[in-house]
Amino acid sequence: MALTLYNTLTRSKELFEPLDPAHIRMYVCGPTVYDYAHIGNARPIIVFDVLYRLLKHLYPAPAHKVTYVRNITDVDDKINARAAEEGVSIEEVTSRTIKQFHEDISALGVLEPDVEPRATDHVDAMISMIEKLIAKGHAYAAEGHVLFDVPSMPEYGKLSNRSTDDMLAGARVEIAPYKRDAMDFVLWKPSSDDLPGWDSPWGRGRPGWHIECSAMSEAYLGEEFDIHGGGVDLVFPHHENEVAQSRCCFGTKTMARYWMHNGHLQVEGETMSKSRGNFLTINDQLRDWPGEVLRLTMLKTHYRQPFDWTVKGLRESQKNLEKWYDQVKGAKVGQVDEDVIAALSDDLNTSLAFSKLHQIKDAETMAGTLSLLGFSLDIKALNSKTKATGEVDEGLIVELISQRLAARAEKNWAEADRLRDEIVNMGVVIQDSPEGTSWEVKR
C-alpha cells in the first residue's frame, strides 16, 4: 500500500519513496534530560512510534529493515543550571531523568528505538564535523567559540520558509561582538572548569545543541536518510540549523528527504505553562490514568493539528478502550484491518484510523489492529486506576466484588483479602452482611 507523508520542506503531501527500499531510516529528536517530560513531549514520542510501527508493517523483515534513531541530549545549559540549583552533579541529574523518562514512556506503549544515542558519547564526531565546516568555509573560530557562517549557505531558511527578519526574531539571537553575522549560530563554546567540557582545537569546551543531532543522525543513518521528525517548535531554529550543518559538511542536496512535525498541545484550551498551573508531566498523568488512555487521547487528533488535552477527552478514551477490550476478550491477535492501514498510510491519519476501528466487527481483526496501534489488550491493566476526577469505575468495582465473593466461596482467603485491599485502595468502603456485600465511595 502506498504511503504518503506531509513534508514540511516542500509544504505538501508526497508519496514516500525511500532512498533504499531495503533499509528505511528515521531520526526523531528526543528529550533534553533535566526534568520530567511533559505531555507535550509525549506527543512526538507517541506519533512517531505509530509511524515506526506502520513502516515495519509496510516494509516487513527479513526483506526490509527499519532503523529508528531517537537521541538523548545529555549536555545542555538547562542541565547545568538544574544541577547547580540542586547542588548535585550533572551526572546525577541526567541519570535519574533518563531513568524516569524511560519508565514514563514505557507506560505509553511505545516501542524502544533501534538506537538511542547520547550526545556525550558523540563529541568526537561533532568536533570532526566542525573541523570540516571550517575547512569548507562554512564556519569560523572566534574567541573560543566556533560559529556557523549562515550567509555561506544561500538556501538557509528553506525548511522553515522564513525571511531573514522573521528568523532573527524567532531565533532570539545572541548579540556578540565575535559574530560576523547576527544569524550565525554556535557550533562550539568554551567551558569553565565547573562545566562539562572536552578538549578541542579551539580549547576546552562543549558542543552547541544543533550540531549534536547532525552528528548522531549521520553516525547511525548516514549523510542522507529518509525521515526526520519532531515537534513543530523545532522547525526553527533547531532543524533549520541541522540542515545547514549537515548539507554543508557532507556536500549533500538533502539531509532528510521528508521532514515531519507534530502540532502544538494545549491544556483545557490554554497554553501549558507553570505560571498558569496547568503544566502536566507524563508522570503526573500516569498517576491518575492508564498509559493506554494517554496514548489513545493523543492519537485521536491528527498529528499535524493543534491538540487540546482535556479530562473529557481522557474519559472518552477510557470508555473507547473498555469497549474495544471487551470486544477482543479471549480473541487471538489476527490480521490488521486494511481500512485502518489505508488511513494511517494517508499521512498518518490516526483520527480517521480510529473512526475505522469502530467499524470492525471481527474480534481477531480488532485485536490485530489494536496491537499494531500499540495497545496491550489488557483489560485489567486498563481498569487498574481510578479516574483523575475522583470518579470510580462502578463496573470494575462490581466485577472485583464478584471475584472476591467467588474466592470466599472457594475458601481462597488470601485472594479474597487481596481483592478487598484492591477495592479499598480505590477509595471504596465495602460492607459484608447476610444479605450480601454493599459498597460506597469514601467521602
Stockholm file with secondary structure:
# STOCKHOLM 1.0

chainA/1-443         MALTLYNTLTRSKELFEPLDPAHIRMYVCGPTVYDYAHIGNARPIIVFDVLYRLLKHLYPAPAHKVTYVRNITDVDDKINARAAEEGVSIEEVTSRTIKQFHEDISALGVLEPDVEPRATDHVDAMISMIEKLIAKGHAYAAEGHVLFDVPSMPEYGKLSNRSTDDMLAGARVEIAPYKRDAMDFVLWKPSSDDLPGWDSPWGRGRPGWHIECSAMSEAYLGEEFDIHGGGVDLVFPHHENEVAQSRCCFGTKTMARYWMHNGHLQVEGETMSKSRGNFLTINDQLRDWPGEVLRLTMLKTHYRQPFDWTVKGLRESQKNLEKWYDQVKGAKVGQVDEDVIAALSDDLNTSLAFSKLHQIKDAETMAGTLSLLGFSLDIKALNSKTKATGEVDEGLIVELISQRLAARAEKNWAEADRLRDEIVNMGVVIQDSPEGTSWEVKR
#=GR chainA/1-443 SS CCCEEEETTTTEEEECCCSSTTEEEEEECCCBSSSCCBHHHHHHHHHHHHHHHHHHHHSCTTTCEEEEEECBBCCCHHHHHHHHHHTSCHHHHHHHHHHHHHHHHHTTTCCCCSBCCBGGGCHHHHHHHHHHHHHTTSEEEETTEEEECGGGCTTTTTTTTCCHHHHHHHHTCCCCTTCSSTTCEEEEEECCTTSCCBCCTTCSEEECHHHHHHHHHHHHHCSSEEEEEEEGGGIIIIIHHHHHHHHHHHTCSCSEEEEEEECCEEETTEECCTTTTCCCBHHHHHTTSCHHHHHHHHHTSCTTSCEEECHHHHHHHHHHHHHHHHHTTTCCCCCCCHHHHHHHTBTSCHHHHHHHHTTCCCHHHHHHHHHHTTCCCCHHHHTSSCCTTSCCCHHHHHHHHHHHHHHHHTTCHHHHHHHHHHHHHTTEEEEEETTEEEEEECC
#=GC SS_cons         CCCEEEETTTTEEEECCCSSTTEEEEEECCCBSSSCCBHHHHHHHHHHHHHHHHHHHHSCTTTCEEEEEECBBCCCHHHHHHHHHHTSCHHHHHHHHHHHHHHHHHTTTCCCCSBCCBGGGCHHHHHHHHHHHHHTTSEEEETTEEEECGGGCTTTTTTTTCCHHHHHHHHTCCCCTTCSSTTCEEEEEECCTTSCCBCCTTCSEEECHHHHHHHHHHHHHCSSEEEEEEEGGGIIIIIHHHHHHHHHHHTCSCSEEEEEEECCEEETTEECCTTTTCCCBHHHHHTTSCHHHHHHHHHTSCTTSCEEECHHHHHHHHHHHHHHHHHTTTCCCCCCCHHHHHHHTBTSCHHHHHHHHTTCCCHHHHHHHHHHTTCCCCHHHHTSSCCTTSCCCHHHHHHHHHHHHHHHHTTCHHHHHHHHHHHHHTTEEEEEETTEEEEEECC
//
